[in-house]
Amino acid sequence: MKLHALITGLLFAATFGANSWANQPAPAAAKGDAAKAQKIVNDVCGGCHATDGNSTSPAYPVLAGQSPEYLAKQLHEFKSGARKNAIMAPNAAKLSEDDMLNLAAYFSAQQPKPRQAKDASLIAAGQKVYKGGNAGSGVPACASCHGPSGAGIPVQFPRLAAQHSKYVLSQLKNFRSGDRANDGGKMMQTIARKMTDQEMKAVAEYVNGLR
């Protein structure tokens, strides 16, 4: 029975991931000049995200090493209002198209700093959901979209490795509540609504230590 459940879960995760990929529109390729972003980074972005993209506060996401396509997409959607955030909205409103592409190129080129997950019980539970999902509740394996090491799949799915656990948890809750709705096809909203609070905490803790 355990083997059957494992196989079922893996098949579900693979199928869900493939179908989700097919349903996601591919954003335009983001090509910017990292050097031209330096002034904006120093004057604006660095205050929250640090100039190397490795924010020290869990209230602000790590941007270092994130794919440029994903970063540009988020900036566009903060500017358009598709993604809501009281801090990012006015900052993004001031950015030109070139600014967004340049910032995306800059932060994607920064080296993310490894982090250490601390709660052993959460790590084990998080690894289980991240790698195998929960076939019983219909939660797919996170790894099917974000990769086994959390590096993400450029253009489509963001990097999660070494992201602040509190930030990841906050975003999962925002997807579940609908406060965040800029996931094309509502994929993350659907997944988050099937996750328990404990599963969210566990996954968030686990990805914090991925590298």
MARPA-778953 format. One record per residue: residue number from 0; residue in three letters; chain; x, y, z of N, C-alpha, C, O in turn. Coordinates in steps of 0.2 Angstrom, whole numbers, plus 2048, in hexadecimal, padded with zeros to 3 digits. Example, Ala and Ser with C-alpha at 12.3 -4.5 7.8 and 13.67 -1.06 7.14 Angstrom:
% MARPA-778953
ZADREN    i   aa  ch  nxx  nyy  nzz  caxx  cayy  cazz  cxx  cyy  czz  oxx  oyy  ozz
ZADREN    0  ala   A  842  7E4  827   83E   7EA   827  842  7F0  827  847  7EF  82A
ZADREN    1  ser   A  840  7F5  823   844   7FB   824  840  800  827  843  806  828
***
This chain:
% MARPA-778953
ZADREN    i   aa  ch  nxx  nyy  nzz  caxx  cayy  cazz  cxx  cyy  czz  oxx  oyy  ozz
ZADREN    0  met   A  804  7FA  800   800   800   800  804  806  800  803  80B  7FD
ZADREN    1  lys   A  80A  806  804   80E   80C   804  811  80D  7FD  812  813  7FB
ZADREN    2  leu   A  813  808  7FA   817   809   7F4  811  80C  7EF  813  810  7EB
ZADREN    3  his   A  80B  809  7EF   806   80B   7EA  805  813  7EB  804  816  7E7
ZADREN    4  ala   A  804  815  7F2   803   81C   7F3  809  820  7F1  807  826  7EE
ZADREN    5  leu   A  80F  81E  7F2   815   822   7EF  814  823  7E8  815  828  7E5
ZADREN    6  ile   A  813  81D  7E4   813   81D   7DD  80D  822  7DB  80E  826  7D6
ZADREN    7  thr   A  807  821  7DE   802   826   7DC  804  82D  7DD  802  831  7D9
ZADREN    8  gly   A  807  82F  7E3   809   835   7E4  80E  838  7DF  80D  83E  7DD
ZADREN    9  leu   A  813  834  7DD   818   836   7D8  814  838  7D2  816  83C  7CE
ZADREN   10  leu   A  810  833  7D0   80D   834   7C9  808  83A  7C9  808  83E  7C4
ZADREN   11  phe   A  805  83B  7CF   801   841   7CF  805  848  7CF  803  84C  7CB
ZADREN   12  ala   A  80A  848  7D2   80F   84D   7D2  812  84F  7CB  812  855  7C9
ZADREN   13  ala   A  814  84A  7C8   817   84B   7C1  811  84D  7BC  813  852  7B8
ZADREN   14  thr   A  80B  84A  7BD   806   84C   7B8  804  853  7BA  803  857  7B5
ZADREN   15  phe   A  803  855  7C0   801   85C   7C2  806  861  7C0  805  866  7BD
ZADREN   16  gly   A  80D  85F  7C1   812   864   7BF  812  865  7B7  813  86B  7B5
ZADREN   17  ala   A  811  860  7B3   811   860   7AC  80B  864  7AA  80C  868  7A5
ZADREN   18  asn   A  806  863  7AC   800   866   7AA  800  86E  7AC  7FE  872  7A8
ZADREN   19  ser   A  803  86F  7B2   803   876   7B4  808  87A  7B0  807  87F  7AE
ZADREN   20  trp   A  80E  877  7AE   812   87A   7A9  80F  87B  7A3  810  881  7A0
ZADREN   21  ala   A  80B  877  7A0   808   878   79A  803  87E  79A  802  881  795
ZADREN   22  asn   A  800  87F  7A0   7FB   884   7A1  7FD  88B  7A2  7FA  890  7A2
ZADREN   23  gln   A  804  88B  7A3   807   891   7A5  809  895  79F  80D  892  79B
ZADREN   24  pro   A  807  89B  79E   80A   89F   799  811  8A1  79A  813  8A3  79F
ZADREN   25  ala   A  815  8A0  794   81C   8A2   795  81D  8A9  794  81C  8AC  78F
ZADREN   26  pro   A  820  8AD  79A   821   8B4   799  827  8B6  794  82B  8B1  792
ZADREN   27  ala   A  827  8BC  792   82C   8BE   78E  833  8BD  791  834  8BE  797
ZADREN   28  ala   A  838  8BC  78D   83F   8BB   78F  841  8C2  792  840  8C7  78F
ZADREN   29  ala   A  844  8C2  798   846   8C8   79B  84E  8C8  79A  851  8C4  79D
ZADREN   30  lys   A  84F  8CE  797   857   8CF   796  858  8D6  798  856  8DB  795
ZADREN   31  gly   A  85C  8D7  79D   85E   8DE   79F  865  8DF  7A0  869  8DA  79F
ZADREN   32  asp   A  867  8E4  7A2   86E   8E6   7A3  86F  8E7  7AB  86C  8EC  7AE
ZADREN   33  ala   A  872  8E2  7AE   873   8E2   7B5  876  8E9  7B8  874  8EB  7BD
ZADREN   34  ala   A  87B  8EB  7B4   87F   8F1   7B6  87B  8F7  7B7  87C  8FB  7BB
ZADREN   35  lys   A  876  8F8  7B3   871   8FD   7B2  86C  8FD  7B8  869  903  7B9
ZADREN   36  ala   A  86C  8F8  7BC   867   8F7   7C1  86A  8FA  7C8  867  8FB  7CD
ZADREN   37  gln   A  871  8FB  7C8   874   8FC   7CE  872  902  7D2  871  901  7D9
ZADREN   38  lys   A  870  907  7CF   86E   90D   7D3  867  90C  7D6  866  90E  7DC
ZADREN   39  ile   A  863  909  7D3   85C   907   7D6  85D  902  7DB  85A  903  7E0
ZADREN   40  val   A  861  8FD  7DA   863   8F8   7E0  865  8FC  7E6  863  8FB  7EC
ZADREN   41  asn   A  86A  901  7E5   86D   904   7EB  868  909  7EE  868  909  7F4
ZADREN   42  asp   A  864  90C  7EA   85F   911   7ED  859  90F  7EF  856  911  7F4
ZADREN   43  val   A  857  909  7EC   850   907   7EE  850  8FF  7F0  84E  8FE  7F6
ZADREN   44  cys   A  852  8FB  7EC   851   8F4   7ED  855  8F1  7F3  852  8ED  7F7
ZADREN   45  gly   A  85B  8F4  7F4   85F   8F1   7F9  85D  8F2  800  85F  8EE  805
ZADREN   46  gly   A  859  8F7  801   856   8F8   808  853  8F2  80B  853  8F1  811
ZADREN   47  cys   A  84F  8EF  807   84B   8E9   809  84E  8E2  807  84F  8DE  80B
ZADREN   48  his   A  851  8E2  801   853   8DC   7FE  85B  8DB  7FF  85D  8D5  7FD
ZADREN   49  ala   A  85E  8E0  801   866   8E0   801  868  8E1  7FA  865  8DE  7F5
ZADREN   50  thr   A  86E  8E4  7FA   871   8E5   7F3  873  8DF  7EF  873  8DF  7E9
ZADREN   51  asp   A  874  8DA  7F3   876   8D3   7F0  870  8CF  7EF  870  8C9  7ED
ZADREN   52  gly   A  86A  8D1  7F1   864   8CD   7F0  862  8C8  7F5  85D  8C5  7F5
ZADREN   53  asn   A  867  8C8  7FA   866   8C3   800  863  8C7  806  867  8C9  80B
ZADREN   54  ser   A  85D  8C8  806   85A   8CC   80B  85B  8C9  812  85B  8C3  813
ZADREN   55  thr   A  85C  8CD  817   85D   8CA   81E  856  8CA  822  856  8C6  827
ZADREN   56  ser   A  851  8CD  820   84B   8CD   823  846  8C8  81F  845  8C8  819
ZADREN   57  pro   A  843  8C3  823   83E   8BF   820  838  8C2  81D  834  8BF  81A
ZADREN   58  ala   A  837  8C8  81E   831   8CC   81C  832  8CD  814  82D  8CE  810
ZADREN   59  tyr   A  839  8CD  812   83A   8CF   80B  83E  8C9  808  842  8C6  80B
ZADREN   60  pro   A  83B  8C7  802   83E   8C1   7FF  845  8C1  7FC  848  8C7  7FB
ZADREN   61  val   A  849  8BC  7FC   850   8BB   7F9  84F  8BC  7F2  84B  8B8  7EF
ZADREN   62  leu   A  852  8C0  7EE   852   8C1   7E7  858  8BE  7E4  857  8BD  7DE
ZADREN   63  ala   A  85D  8BD  7E7   863   8BB   7E4  862  8B4  7E1  860  8AF  7E4
ZADREN   64  gly   A  864  8B3  7DB   864   8AD   7D7  85D  8AB  7D4  85C  8A6  7D1
ZADREN   65  gln   A  858  8AF  7D5   852   8AE   7D2  852  8AF  7CB  856  8B3  7C9
ZADREN   66  ser   A  84E  8AC  7C7   84E   8AC   7C0  84C  8B3  7BE  847  8B6  7C1
ZADREN   67  pro   A  84F  8B6  7B9   84E   8BD   7B7  846  8BE  7B4  843  8C3  7B5
ZADREN   68  glu   A  844  8B8  7B1   83D   8B8   7AE  838  8B9  7B4  833  8BD  7B3
ZADREN   69  tyr   A  839  8B5  7B9   835   8B5   7BF  835  8BC  7C2  830  8BF  7C4
ZADREN   70  leu   A  83B  8BF  7C3   83C   8C6   7C6  838  8CB  7C2  835  8CF  7C5
ZADREN   71  ala   A  839  8CB  7BC   836   8D0   7B8  82E  8CF  7B8  82B  8D4  7B8
ZADREN   72  lys   A  82C  8C9  7B8   825   8C8   7B8  822  8CB  7BF  81D  8CE  7BE
ZADREN   73  gln   A  825  8CA  7C4   823   8CC   7CB  823  8D4  7CB  81E  8D7  7CD
ZADREN   74  leu   A  828  8D7  7C8   828   8DE   7C8  822  8E1  7C4  81F  8E6  7C5
ZADREN   75  his   A  821  8DE  7BE   81C   8E0   7B9  815  8E0  7BD  811  8E4  7BD
ZADREN   76  glu   A  814  8DA  7C1   80E   8D9   7C4  80D  8DD  7CA  807  8DF  7CC
ZADREN   77  phe   A  812  8DF  7CE   812   8E4   7D3  810  8EB  7D0  80B  8EE  7D3
ZADREN   78  lys   A  812  8ED  7CA   811   8F3   7C7  80A  8F3  7C5  806  8F8  7C5
ZADREN   79  ser   A  807  8EE  7C2   801   8ED   7BF  7FB  8EC  7C4  7F5  8EE  7C3
ZADREN   80  gly   A  7FD  8EA  7CA   7F8   8E9   7CF  7F6  8E1  7CF  7F2  8DF  7D4
ZADREN   81  ala   A  7F9  8DD  7CB   7F7   8D6   7CB  7F9  8D3  7D1  7F6  8CE  7D3
ZADREN   82  arg   A  7FF  8D5  7D4   801   8D3   7DA  801  8D9  7DF  804  8DE  7DE
ZADREN   83  lys   A  7FE  8D8  7E5   7FD   8DD   7E9  803  8DD  7EF  804  8D8  7F2
ZADREN   84  asn   A  805  8E3  7F0   80A   8E4   7F5  80B  8EC  7F6  80D  8EF  7F2
ZADREN   85  ala   A  80A  8EE  7FD   80A   8F5   7FE  811  8F8  7FD  811  8FE  7FC
ZADREN   86  ile   A  816  8F4  7FE   81D   8F7   7FD  81F  8F7  7F6  822  8FC  7F4
ZADREN   87  met   A  81E  8F1  7F3   820   8F0   7EC  81C  8F4  7E7  81F  8F6  7E2
ZADREN   88  ala   A  816  8F5  7E8   812   8F9   7E3  815  900  7E1  815  901  7DB
ZADREN   89  pro   A  816  904  7E6   818   90B   7E4  81F  90A  7E2  821  90F  7DD
ZADREN   90  asn   A  823  906  7E4   82A   905   7E1  82A  903  7DA  82E  905  7D6
ZADREN   91  ala   A  826  8FE  7D8   826   8FB   7D2  823  900  7CD  824  900  7C7
ZADREN   92  ala   A  81E  904  7CF   81B   909   7CB  820  90E  7C8  81E  911  7C3
ZADREN   93  lys   A  825  90F  7CB   82A   914   7C9  82F  911  7C4  833  914  7C0
ZADREN   94  leu   A  82F  90A  7C3   833   907   7BE  831  907  7B7  82B  906  7B6
ZADREN   95  ser   A  836  908  7B3   835   907   7AB  836  900  7AA  838  8FC  7AE
ZADREN   96  glu   A  834  8FE  7A4   835   8F7   7A1  83C  8F5  7A1  83E  8F0  7A4
ZADREN   97  asp   A  841  8FA  79F   848   8F8   7A0  84A  8F7  7A7  84E  8F3  7A8
ZADREN   98  asp   A  848  8FC  7AB   849   8FB   7B2  848  8F4  7B5  84C  8F1  7B8
ZADREN   99  met   A  842  8F1  7B3   840   8EB   7B6  844  8E5  7B3  846  8E1  7B7
ZADREN  100  leu   A  846  8E6  7AD   84A   8E1   7AA  851  8E1  7AD  854  8DC  7AE
ZADREN  101  asn   A  854  8E7  7AE   85A   8E8   7B1  85B  8E5  7B8  860  8E2  7BA
ZADREN  102  leu   A  856  8E7  7BC   855   8E4   7C3  855  8DD  7C3  858  8D9  7C7
ZADREN  103  ala   A  851  8DA  7BE   851   8D3   7BE  857  8CF  7BC  859  8CA  7BF
ZADREN  104  ala   A  85B  8D3  7B7   861   8D0   7B6  866  8D1  7BB  86A  8CC  7BD
ZADREN  105  tyr   A  866  8D6  7BF   86B   8D7   7C5  86A  8D2  7CA  86E  8CF  7CC
ZADREN  106  phe   A  863  8D1  7CD   862   8CD   7D2  863  8C6  7D0  865  8C2  7D4
ZADREN  107  ser   A  862  8C4  7CA   862   8BD   7C8  86A  8BB  7C8  86C  8B5  7C9
ZADREN  108  ala   A  86E  8C0  7C7   875   8BF   7C7  879  8BE  7CD  87F  8BC  7CE
ZADREN  109  gln   A  875  8C0  7D3   878   8C0   7D9  878  8B9  7DC  874  8B5  7DA
ZADREN  110  gln   A  87D  8B8  7E1   87D   8B1   7E3  879  8B0  7EA  87A  8B4  7EF
ZADREN  111  pro   A  874  8AB  7EA   871   8AA   7F0  875  8A7  7F5  879  8A3  7F4
ZADREN  112  lys   A  874  8A9  7FC   877   8A7   801  874  8A1  804  86E  8A1  805
ZADREN  113  pro   A  877  89B  805   874   895   808  871  897  80F  874  89B  813
ZADREN  114  arg   A  86B  894  811   869   895   818  868  88E  81B  869  889  818
ZADREN  115  gln   A  867  88E  821   866   888   825  85F  887  828  85D  88B  82C
ZADREN  116  ala   A  85B  882  826   855   880   829  857  87E  830  85B  87A  831
ZADREN  117  lys   A  852  87F  835   854   87E   83C  84F  879  83F  852  875  844
ZADREN  118  asp   A  849  879  83D   844   874   841  844  86D  83D  841  86C  838
ZADREN  119  ala   A  847  868  841   848   862   83E  842  85E  83C  841  85B  837
ZADREN  120  ser   A  83D  85F  841   836   85C   83F  833  85F  839  82F  85B  836
ZADREN  121  leu   A  833  865  839   830   869   833  834  867  82C  831  866  827
ZADREN  122  ile   A  83A  866  82D   83E   865   827  83C  85E  824  83B  85D  81E
ZADREN  123  ala   A  83C  859  828   83A   852   826  833  852  823  832  84F  81D
ZADREN  124  ala   A  82E  856  826   827   856   823  827  85A  81D  824  858  818
ZADREN  125  gly   A  82B  85F  81C   82C   864   817  82F  860  811  82C  861  80B
ZADREN  126  gln   A  834  85C  812   837   858   80D  832  853  80A  832  852  803
ZADREN  127  lys   A  82E  850  80E   829   84C   80B  824  84F  806  823  84C  801
ZADREN  128  val   A  821  855  808   81D   858   804  820  85B  7FE  81E  85B  7F8
ZADREN  129  tyr   A  826  85E  7FF   82A   861   7F9  82B  85C  7F4  82B  85D  7EE
ZADREN  130  lys   A  82E  856  7F6   830   851   7F1  82A  84C  7EF  82A  84A  7E9
ZADREN  131  gly   A  825  84B  7F3   820   846   7F1  819  849  7F1  815  845  7EF
ZADREN  132  gly   A  818  84F  7F4   811   851   7F4  80D  84E  7F9  810  84A  7FE
ZADREN  133  asn   A  807  84E  7F9   802   84B   7FD  7FC  848  7F8  7F7  84C  7F7
ZADREN  134  ala   A  7FD  842  7F6   7F8   840   7F1  7F1  83F  7F4  7EC  840  7F1
ZADREN  135  gly   A  7F0  83F  7FB   7EA   83E   7FE  7E6  845  7FE  7E0  844  7FD
ZADREN  136  ser   A  7E9  84A  7FE   7E6   851   7FE  7E7  854  7F7  7E4  85A  7F6
ZADREN  137  gly   A  7EA  851  7F3   7EB   854   7EC  7F1  859  7EC  7F1  85D  7E7
ZADREN  138  val   A  7F5  859  7F0   7FB   85E   7F0  800  85B  7EC  803  856  7EE
ZADREN  139  pro   A  803  85E  7E7   808   85B   7E3  80F  85D  7E6  80F  861  7EA
ZADREN  140  ala   A  814  859  7E4   81B   85A   7E6  81D  861  7E4  81D  863  7DE
ZADREN  141  cys   A  81F  865  7E8   822   86C   7E7  828  86B  7E2  829  86F  7DD
ZADREN  142  ala   A  82C  866  7E2   831   865   7DE  830  864  7D7  834  865  7D2
ZADREN  143  ser   A  829  862  7D5   827   861   7CE  828  867  7CA  828  867  7C4
ZADREN  144  cys   A  827  86D  7CE   827   874   7CA  82D  878  7CC  830  87B  7C8
ZADREN  145  his   A  82F  877  7D3   835   87B   7D5  83C  878  7D5  841  87A  7D7
ZADREN  146  gly   A  83C  871  7D3   842   86E   7D3  844  86A  7D9  842  86D  7DF
ZADREN  147  pro   A  847  865  7D9   849   861   7DF  84E  865  7E4  84E  864  7EA
ZADREN  148  ser   A  852  86A  7E1   856   86E   7E5  853  875  7E6  856  879  7EA
ZADREN  149  gly   A  84D  876  7E4   84A   87C   7E5  84C  882  7E1  84B  888  7E2
ZADREN  150  ala   A  850  880  7DB   853   885   7D7  84E  888  7D2  84F  88D  7CF
ZADREN  151  gly   A  848  885  7D2   842   887   7CE  844  885  7C7  849  882  7C5
ZADREN  152  ile   A  83F  887  7C2   840   886   7BB  83F  88D  7B8  839  88F  7B7
ZADREN  153  pro   A  844  88F  7B5   844   896   7B3  83F  897  7AE  83D  893  7AA
ZADREN  154  val   A  83C  89D  7AE   836   8A0   7AA  830  89E  7AD  82B  8A2  7AE
ZADREN  155  gln   A  82F  897  7AF   829   895   7B2  828  895  7B9  823  898  7BC
ZADREN  156  phe   A  82D  893  7BD   82C   892   7C4  832  895  7C8  838  894  7C6
ZADREN  157  pro   A  831  898  7CE   836   89C   7D1  83A  897  7D6  839  892  7D7
ZADREN  158  arg   A  840  89A  7D7   845   897   7DB  842  897  7E3  840  89D  7E5
ZADREN  159  leu   A  843  892  7E6   840   892   7ED  846  891  7F2  846  892  7F8
ZADREN  160  ala   A  84C  88E  7F0   851   88C   7F4  854  892  7F8  855  897  7F5
ZADREN  161  ala   A  855  891  7FE   858   896   802  854  89C  803  856  8A2  805
ZADREN  162  gln   A  84D  89C  802   849   8A1   803  846  8A1  80A  846  89C  80D
ZADREN  163  his   A  845  8A7  80D   843   8A7   814  83D  8A3  815  838  8A4  811
ZADREN  164  ser   A  83D  89F  81A   837   89B   81C  831  89F  81D  82B  89D  81B
ZADREN  165  lys   A  832  8A4  821   82C   8A8   823  829  8AC  81D  823  8AC  81C
ZADREN  166  tyr   A  82D  8AD  818   82B   8B0   812  827  8AB  80E  821  8AD  80B
ZADREN  167  val   A  82A  8A5  80D   826   8A0   809  820  89E  80C  81B  89E  809
ZADREN  168  leu   A  81F  89E  813   819   89C   816  814  8A2  815  80E  8A1  814
ZADREN  169  ser   A  816  8A8  815   812   8AE   814  80F  8AD  80D  809  8AF  80C
ZADREN  170  gln   A  813  8AC  808   810   8AB   801  80B  8A5  800  806  8A6  7FD
ZADREN  171  leu   A  80D  8A0  804   808   89A   803  801  89C  806  7FC  89A  803
ZADREN  172  lys   A  802  8A0  80C   7FB   8A2   80F  7F8  8A7  80A  7F2  8A7  80A
ZADREN  173  asn   A  7FC  8AB  807   7F9   8B0   803  7F5  8AD  7FD  7F0  8AF  7FA
ZADREN  174  phe   A  7F9  8A8  7FA   7F5   8A4   7F4  7EF  8A1  7F7  7EA  8A1  7F3
ZADREN  175  arg   A  7EF  89E  7FD   7E9   89A   7FF  7E3  89F  800  7DE  89E  7FF
ZADREN  176  ser   A  7E5  8A5  803   7DF   8AA   804  7DD  8AE  7FE  7D8  8B1  7FE
ZADREN  177  gly   A  7E1  8AD  7F9   7E0   8B1   7F3  7E3  8B8  7F3  7E2  8BC  7EE
ZADREN  178  asp   A  7E6  8BA  7F8   7E9   8C1   7F8  7EF  8C1  7F3  7F0  8C7  7F1
ZADREN  179  arg   A  7F2  8BC  7F1   7F6   8BB   7EC  7F3  8B7  7E6  7F2  8B1  7E7
ZADREN  180  ala   A  7F2  8BA  7E0   7EF   8B7   7DB  7F2  8B8  7D4  7EF  8B8  7CF
ZADREN  181  asn   A  7F9  8B9  7D4   7FC   8BA   7CE  800  8B3  7CB  805  8B4  7C8
ZADREN  182  asp   A  7FD  8AE  7CE   800   8A7   7CB  7FB  8A5  7C5  7F6  8A3  7C6
ZADREN  183  gly   A  7FE  8A6  7BF   7FA   8A4   7B9  7F7  89D  7BA  7FA  898  7BB
ZADREN  184  gly   A  7F0  89D  7B8   7EC   897   7B9  7EA  896  7C0  7E7  890  7C1
ZADREN  185  lys   A  7EC  89A  7C5   7EA   899   7CC  7ED  892  7CF  7EA  88F  7D3
ZADREN  186  met   A  7F3  890  7CC   7F6   88A   7CE  7F7  88A  7D6  7F6  885  7D9
ZADREN  187  met   A  7FB  88F  7D8   7FD   88F   7DF  7F7  890  7E4  7F8  88E  7E9
ZADREN  188  gln   A  7F2  894  7E1   7ED   894   7E6  7E9  88E  7E7  7E7  88C  7EC
ZADREN  189  thr   A  7E9  88A  7E2   7E5   883   7E2  7E9  87F  7E7  7E7  87B  7EB
ZADREN  190  ile   A  7F0  87F  7E6   7F4   87A   7EA  7F4  87D  7F1  7F3  879  7F6
ZADREN  191  ala   A  7F5  883  7F3   7F5   886   7F9  7EF  884  7FD  7EF  883  803
ZADREN  192  arg   A  7E9  884  7FA   7E3   883   7FD  7E2  87C  7FF  7DE  87A  803
ZADREN  193  lys   A  7E6  877  7FD   7E6   870   7FE  7EB  86F  804  7EB  869  807
ZADREN  194  met   A  7EF  873  805   7F5   872   80A  7F2  874  811  7EE  879  812
ZADREN  195  thr   A  7F4  870  816   7F3   872   81D  7F8  877  820  7FD  879  81C
ZADREN  196  asp   A  7F6  87B  825   7FB   880   828  802  87C  829  807  87F  828
ZADREN  197  gln   A  802  876  82C   808   873   82E  80C  871  828  812  871  828
ZADREN  198  glu   A  809  86F  822   80C   86E   81C  810  874  819  815  874  817
ZADREN  199  met   A  80C  879  81A   80F   880   818  815  881  81C  81A  883  819
ZADREN  200  lys   A  815  881  822   81A   882   826  820  87E  825  826  880  825
ZADREN  201  ala   A  81F  877  824   824   872   823  828  874  81C  82E  873  81C
ZADREN  202  val   A  824  875  817   827   876   810  82B  87D  811  831  87D  80E
ZADREN  203  ala   A  828  882  814   82C   888   814  833  887  818  838  88A  816
ZADREN  204  glu   A  833  883  81D   839   882   821  83E  87E  81D  844  87F  81D
ZADREN  205  tyr   A  83B  879  819   83F   874   815  843  878  80F  849  878  80E
ZADREN  206  val   A  83F  87C  80C   842   880   806  848  885  808  84C  887  805
ZADREN  207  asn   A  847  888  80F   84B   88C   811  853  889  812  857  88D  811
ZADREN  208  gly   A  853  883  812   859   880   813  85C  87C  80C  861  87A  80C
ZADREN  209  leu   A  858  87D  807   85A   87A   801  860  87E  7FE  860  884  7FF
ZADREN  210  arg   A  864  87B  7FA   86A   87F   7F7  86C  87B  7F0  870  87D  7ED
***
